[in-house]
Amino acid sequence: MADRTESQSAPPRTGTGEPSAEDAYLERRSLRRGSAGPLLLTGLGVAYVVSGDFSGWNNGLAHGGFGGLAVAAVLMGLMYTCLVFALAELASVLPTAGGGYGFARRALGTWGGFLTGTAILIEYVLAPAAISIFIGDYVESLGLFGLHSGWPVYLACFVVFLGIHLWGVGEALRFSLVVTAVAVAALLVFAVAALSDFHVDALDDIPVRADAFGASSWLPFGLLGIWAAFPFGMWFFLGVEGVPLAAEETRDPARVLPRAMASAMGVLLLLALVTFTAATGARGSAAIQSVGDPLVQALQPHGAPTVAGRIVNYAGLAGLVASFFSLIFAGSRQLFALSRAGYLPRFLSLTSRRKAPYLGLLVPGALGFALAAATGDGARMLNVAVFGATISYALMALSHLVLRRREPGLHRPYRTPGGMLTSAVAFVLACAALVATFLVDKDAALIALGVYGVALAYFACWSRHRLVAAAPEEEFAALAAAEAELDRG
């Protein structure tokens, strides 16, 4: 049975010029348009990810060795590149704050839209909570401000950076760009310093497991190690798919979004290549496979601090701040779009005088702080976020395939290179990455499924009967339904 959609519309504008209830509803839920251009959006795409270059990825060496993580990183880089091209096309068709949820809503219906939006929300709510813990660890290790890791540091992170977001999107994106530039510059400094002490024989120095199928010095954990390293290969790119969430705040989004997404992906591919190769070649895969600061360790092989190591250590904090800050932005926009359309409580999409979705920022921020303070387990939360991300990737790639097949005549200002083959590659690799999360942290995957179950129960029993027809994503889907009805007639 088809879902019953409740429109917020009232009689149209009257002769007195008073706005309808529908117009008033959307006016209270509008973002500041035209605030972001190509440079800010490219910076946003890199900011989502840059903290992953400083740490986290190296744990994949303990699952796949140098060869296993290298293959995993290449495959995950291919998956993200294909996904970015597919999303660039979809974003040019439907440039709204809903991002991937909006694309899936048109292609897969209300259930598909909610499944995709919830998966994205899991990623963008839990990832900042995890990163706030990592920031706390960095602050303590660097001895900054006399602070120690714990809830005061987490609280300071959320209060300060939520405050900047509440100030305005333009100010927030400019701040993100500056911090991201600092982090990227430090990665380049690291690469130059590490490559000056590069040793090929250091790459494959992890002992070989004799009982692993296909094991060798390059694949010490065998062929299965490649698959187990998938989630860590994702760390070089995780989050870049969130650029379309800024669509409603972008100047000429149909033209600018594809260009910014491609540029961000190009920068991330280059950073992944030089960071991974330089770090393992300078110190050795065995030495950095489980440390929290692999780049710093790579620059001090004898344990003595170096100038380059200090620069990278402080810049690692900048990278964490950039990713934390940008992921807060992404989560607030996804929550805003789902709430505006009625999938989540509608009051969460209200915007301030400065056109910031203040409840969409404050509610996830409060939840993230509570999780960070209560658990202190950043790695587990990040694994849950990765599980949600892989589900959303598969559904967004599938949405591209469905729309290409079902609506070939749809106006597409930008077309994905390679067409359906590109999104098919992204879909297959996303499904493989989803399964791989169970190989790394089964408990995290089960936690994500539990959250999913609660959200789906809410949607099935309540919100699917109360959707807002005037929301951009719902109007887009309704237009498609009307066109299909005319074609059948």
HURA-V991219 format. One record per backbone hydrogen bond with DSSP energy under -0.5 kcal/mol. CO is the residue of the C=O (numbers start at 1). NH is the residue of the N-H. Records with the same first field share a line. If there is no record, write none. Layout:
CO = NH + NH
This chain:
3 = 5
4 = 6
5 = 7
14 = 17
18 = 14
20 = 24
21 = 25
22 = 26
23 = 27
24 = 28
26 = 29
27 = 30
28 = 351
31 = 33
32 = 35
36 = 251
37 = 41
38 = 42
39 = 43
40 = 44
41 = 45
42 = 46
43 = 47
44 = 48
45 = 49
46 = 49 + 50
49 = 52
50 = 53 + 54
51 = 54 + 55
52 = 57
54 = 295
56 = 59
57 = 60
58 = 61
59 = 62
60 = 63 + 64
61 = 65
64 = 68
65 = 69
66 = 70
67 = 71
68 = 72
69 = 73
70 = 74
71 = 75
72 = 76
73 = 77
74 = 78
75 = 79
76 = 80
77 = 81
78 = 82
79 = 83
80 = 84
81 = 85
82 = 86
83 = 87
84 = 88
85 = 89
86 = 90
87 = 91
88 = 92
89 = 93
90 = 94
94 = 96
96 = 99
98 = 101
99 = 102 + 103
100 = 104
101 = 105
102 = 106
103 = 107
104 = 108
105 = 109
108 = 112
109 = 113
110 = 114
111 = 115
112 = 116
113 = 117
114 = 118
115 = 119
116 = 120
117 = 121
118 = 122
119 = 123
120 = 124
121 = 125
122 = 126
123 = 127
125 = 129
126 = 130
127 = 131
128 = 132
129 = 133
130 = 134
131 = 135
132 = 136
133 = 137
134 = 138
135 = 139
136 = 140
137 = 141
138 = 142
139 = 143 + 144
140 = 143
143 = 146
144 = 147
150 = 153 + 154
151 = 155
152 = 156
153 = 157
154 = 158
155 = 159
156 = 160
157 = 161
158 = 162
159 = 163
160 = 164
161 = 165
162 = 166
163 = 167
164 = 168
168 = 172
169 = 173
170 = 174
171 = 175
172 = 176
173 = 177
174 = 178
175 = 179
176 = 180
177 = 181
178 = 182
179 = 183
180 = 184
181 = 185
182 = 186
183 = 187
184 = 188
185 = 189
186 = 190
187 = 191
188 = 192
189 = 193
190 = 194
191 = 195
192 = 196
194 = 197
195 = 198
199 = 202
200 = 203
202 = 205 + 285
208 = 210
209 = 212
212 = 215
213 = 223
218 = 67 + 68
219 = 216 + 222
220 = 209
222 = 225
223 = 226 + 227
224 = 228
225 = 229
227 = 230
229 = 232 + 233
230 = 234
232 = 235
233 = 236
234 = 237 + 238
237 = 240
239 = 242
240 = 243
241 = 244
242 = 245
243 = 246
244 = 247
246 = 249
247 = 250
249 = 35 + 36
250 = 253
252 = 255 + 256
253 = 257
255 = 259
256 = 260
257 = 261
258 = 262
259 = 263
260 = 264
261 = 265
262 = 266
263 = 267
264 = 268
265 = 269
266 = 270
267 = 271
268 = 272
269 = 273
270 = 274
271 = 275
272 = 276
273 = 277
274 = 278
275 = 279
276 = 280
277 = 281
278 = 282
279 = 283 + 284
280 = 284
281 = 199
284 = 288
285 = 289
288 = 291
289 = 62
293 = 297
294 = 298
295 = 299
296 = 299
297 = 300
300 = 303
306 = 310
307 = 311
308 = 312
309 = 313
310 = 314
311 = 315
312 = 316
313 = 317
314 = 317 + 318
315 = 319
316 = 320
317 = 321
318 = 322
319 = 51 + 323
320 = 324
321 = 325
322 = 326
323 = 327
324 = 328
325 = 329
326 = 330
327 = 331
328 = 332
329 = 333
330 = 334
331 = 335
332 = 336
333 = 337
334 = 338
335 = 339
336 = 340
337 = 341
338 = 343 + 344
339 = 342
341 = 468
345 = 348
346 = 349
347 = 350
350 = 359
352 = 355
355 = 32
356 = 352 + 358
357 = 361
358 = 362
359 = 363
361 = 365
362 = 366
363 = 367
364 = 368
365 = 369
366 = 370
367 = 371
368 = 372
369 = 373
370 = 374
371 = 375 + 376
372 = 376
376 = 378
377 = 381
378 = 382
379 = 383
380 = 384
381 = 385
382 = 386
383 = 387
384 = 388
385 = 389
386 = 390
387 = 391
388 = 392
389 = 393
390 = 394
391 = 395
392 = 396
393 = 397
394 = 398
395 = 399
396 = 400
397 = 401
398 = 402
399 = 403
400 = 404
401 = 405
402 = 406
403 = 407
407 = 410
411 = 413
416 = 419
418 = 421
419 = 422 + 423
420 = 424
421 = 425
422 = 426
423 = 427
424 = 428
425 = 429
426 = 430
427 = 431
428 = 432
429 = 433
430 = 434
431 = 435
432 = 436
433 = 437
434 = 437 + 438
435 = 438 + 439
436 = 439 + 440
437 = 441
441 = 445
442 = 446
443 = 447
444 = 448
445 = 449
446 = 450
447 = 451
448 = 452
449 = 453
450 = 454
451 = 455
452 = 456
453 = 457
454 = 458
455 = 459
456 = 460
457 = 461
458 = 462 + 463
459 = 464
462 = 465
463 = 466
467 = 6 + 469
468 = 471
471 = 475
472 = 476
473 = 477
474 = 478
475 = 479
476 = 480
477 = 481
478 = 482
479 = 483
480 = 484
481 = 485
482 = 486
483 = 487
484 = 488
485 = 489
